[in-house]
Structures are given as structure tokens and as C-alpha cells.
Amino acid sequence: MALLSLTGRVSANHLRRYASTAAPKDKDHFHLVVVGGGAGGLSIASKFTEVLTTLDKGKVAVIEPSDMHYYQPMWTLVGAGIKTLDQSGRPMAKVMPKGVKWIKDRAMAIEPDQNRVRLSGANGTITYDYLLVAVGINIDWHKIVGLEEALTTPGVCSNYS
């Protein structure tokens, strides 16, 4: 039906109107699915759950395999020695917004023509009316020749290691 982006045009009012008239679907169908449980994905899931009071409980889902949520903007302070890495992390279960179903799995494929996300584990597939993809970054140090070795040099660092 629609793919949301952080700069998308689908408003909360539009989704609220849709959700209030949408026919009920099976347990593996959600009005909004967010792929990614970082700060961006969780904040959008939270906002839509707050605004969409007409949604049935659990009709907003976040697909996120991690047990821990790290607030990565704090990592600049970790690198500066002002905060510790442990201070930037919280258990995912504690930061997951109320009313959001946490699907602890990896999204392996998005099939937009079928409004479906294929998952890596036993959950199989889920379907959605709206999808937000907020997966963040994937660090591949090895793709830059010499980078991994450079990061072992005193004085060379990254906020993401």
C-alpha cells in the first residue's frame, strides 16, 4: 500500500483515518511495520502508537534482532571519555514503546508488491499496510584496505568501534 520514509508524505492523520476503517486482519498483519530498532525507528513507532489510538493493540510492529539498544549519538561522548559504552546501552525490552509488538528477528527481504517482509527465523513472513525502513548503518571495516589495522594504532579511533 505505502512505504514510509522519515521524510515521507504519509501523515499520522492519514494513517489514523485508514486504521479506523481498515478491516481486521490476521495476527501476522500490521498497520505499520518498522524495520530497525534504533533511535529513529523506535521514535517513529512510539509517535504512531501515541497518535493512532484507533489501532488495535499490537498493530504496530518493530523488527529488531538485538537484545540491546545503543544510543549511538552518545558515542561521541564515549570517544571523548566523558561517558562509557555501558551508559549508552539499554535492554531493547525496556526501550520498546508500549503498545508496539517487538519481532525479535531479522528482515531478510522486503516484497513491496505484496506488502510483505520475509524474516530470517521461525516467524516466516509478516504483512503490513505501511512500512518504515530505519536500519541505520552496517559497518564493514574490511572493505577499506588497511582500515582494520589502522584502528589498532594508538590515537586512531572511530565512534563506531
C-alpha positions as CSV (number, residue, x, y, z in Angstrom):
1,M,0.0,0.0,0.0
2,A,2.6,2.6,1.0
3,L,6.2,2.8,2.0
4,L,7.1,5.4,4.6
5,S,10.4,7.2,4.9
6,L,11.5,9.5,7.6
7,T,10.8,12.3,5.1
8,G,7.7,10.7,3.7
9,R,4.4,12.3,2.9
10,V,2.1,9.9,4.8
11,S,0.8,11.8,7.9
12,A,-0.3,10.4,11.2
13,N,-3.8,11.7,10.4
14,H,-3.9,9.7,7.1
15,L,-2.8,6.5,8.9
16,R,-5.3,7.2,11.7
17,R,-8.2,7.5,9.2
18,Y,-7.0,4.4,7.4
19,A,-6.6,2.3,10.6
20,S,-10.1,3.2,11.8
21,T,-11.7,1.9,8.6
22,A,-9.4,-1.0,7.8
23,A,-10.8,-4.5,8.1
24,P,-9.2,-6.6,10.8
25,K,-6.5,-9.0,9.5
26,D,-4.6,-11.9,10.9
27,K,-2.1,-11.9,13.7
28,D,0.8,-11.6,11.3
29,H,-0.5,-8.4,9.7
30,F,0.3,-4.9,11.0
31,H,-0.9,-1.4,10.1
32,L,2.7,-0.1,10.5
33,V,5.9,-2.2,10.4
34,V,9.2,-0.6,11.3
35,V,12.4,-2.4,10.2
36,G,15.1,-1.3,12.7
37,G,15.0,-0.7,16.4
38,G,17.4,2.2,16.6
39,A,16.6,5.7,17.8
40,G,14.9,6.6,14.5
41,G,12.8,3.5,14.2
42,L,11.7,3.5,17.8
43,S,10.8,7.1,17.9
44,I,8.6,6.8,14.8
45,A,6.9,3.6,16.2
46,S,6.3,5.4,19.5
47,K,4.8,8.5,17.9
48,F,2.5,6.5,15.7
49,T,1.4,4.4,18.7
50,E,0.6,7.5,20.7
51,V,-1.2,9.2,17.8
52,L,-3.1,6.1,16.5
53,T,-5.4,5.5,19.3
54,T,-7.8,3.6,17.0
55,L,-5.2,0.9,16.3
56,D,-5.7,-2.4,17.9
57,K,-3.0,-3.2,20.5
58,G,0.0,-4.8,18.7
59,K,-0.8,-3.5,15.2
60,V,2.4,-1.5,15.1
61,A,5.5,-3.8,15.0
62,V,9.2,-3.2,15.1
63,I,11.5,-5.8,13.6
64,E,14.8,-5.8,15.5
65,P,17.0,-8.8,16.4
66,S,19.2,-7.1,19.0
67,D,18.8,-7.5,22.8
68,M,20.5,-4.2,23.5
69,H,19.6,-0.7,22.2
70,Y,22.6,1.7,21.9
71,Y,22.0,5.4,21.7
72,Q,24.7,6.0,19.1
73,P,24.7,9.8,19.3
74,M,26.2,9.3,22.8
75,W,29.2,7.5,21.3
76,T,30.9,10.8,20.5
77,L,31.0,11.4,24.3
78,V,32.2,7.8,24.8
79,G,35.1,8.5,22.4
80,A,35.9,11.7,24.3
81,G,36.0,9.7,27.6
82,I,33.0,11.6,29.1
83,K,30.6,8.7,29.0
84,T,31.1,4.9,29.0
85,L,29.8,2.5,26.4
86,D,27.7,0.9,29.0
87,Q,26.0,4.2,29.7
88,S,24.9,4.3,26.0
89,G,23.1,1.0,26.2
90,R,19.7,-0.2,27.5
91,P,17.9,-3.5,27.1
92,M,15.8,-3.4,24.0
93,A,12.8,-4.7,26.0
94,K,13.0,-1.6,28.2
95,V,13.1,1.0,25.3
96,M,10.5,-0.7,23.1
97,P,7.4,1.6,23.1
98,K,4.3,0.5,24.9
99,G,1.7,-1.0,22.5
100,V,4.4,-2.0,19.9
101,K,4.9,-5.6,19.1
102,W,8.7,-6.4,19.1
103,I,9.5,-9.0,16.5
104,K,13.0,-10.2,17.6
105,D,14.2,-11.3,14.2
106,R,16.0,-10.0,11.1
107,A,14.2,-8.7,8.0
108,M,15.7,-10.7,5.1
109,A,13.7,-9.3,2.2
110,I,11.0,-6.7,1.6
111,E,8.4,-7.6,-1.0
112,P,6.6,-4.2,-1.6
113,D,4.3,-5.5,-4.3
114,Q,2.8,-8.0,-1.7
115,N,3.2,-5.6,1.3
116,R,5.3,-8.4,2.9
117,V,8.5,-8.7,4.9
118,R,10.3,-12.0,4.9
119,L,12.0,-12.8,8.2
120,S,15.1,-15.0,8.9
121,G,13.6,-17.1,11.7
122,A,10.6,-19.1,12.6
123,N,8.3,-16.1,12.2
124,G,8.3,-16.6,8.4
125,T,6.7,-13.5,6.9
126,I,4.6,-10.6,8.1
127,T,2.4,-8.3,6.1
128,Y,1.8,-4.5,6.5
129,D,-0.2,-1.6,5.3
130,Y,2.7,0.8,5.8
131,L,6.4,0.2,6.1
132,L,9.2,2.3,7.5
133,V,12.8,1.1,6.9
134,A,15.2,2.6,9.5
135,V,18.0,0.1,9.6
136,G,20.9,2.5,10.3
137,I,24.4,1.7,9.3
138,N,26.3,-1.5,8.7
139,I,30.0,-1.3,9.5
140,D,32.3,-3.1,7.0
141,W,35.7,-2.1,8.2
142,H,37.3,-4.8,5.9
143,K,36.1,-3.1,2.7
144,I,38.6,-0.3,3.1
145,V,42.1,-1.6,2.7
146,G,44.2,-1.0,5.8
147,L,41.4,0.4,8.0
148,E,41.2,-2.5,10.4
149,E,44.9,-2.3,11.0
150,A,44.8,1.5,11.3
151,L,42.2,1.2,14.1
152,T,44.7,-0.7,16.2
153,T,47.2,2.3,16.1
154,P,47.3,4.4,19.2
155,G,45.5,7.7,18.6
156,V,43.4,6.3,15.7
157,C,39.7,5.6,16.6
158,S,36.1,5.6,15.5
159,N,33.0,6.4,17.4
160,Y,31.6,3.1,15.9
161,S,34.1,0.7,17.3
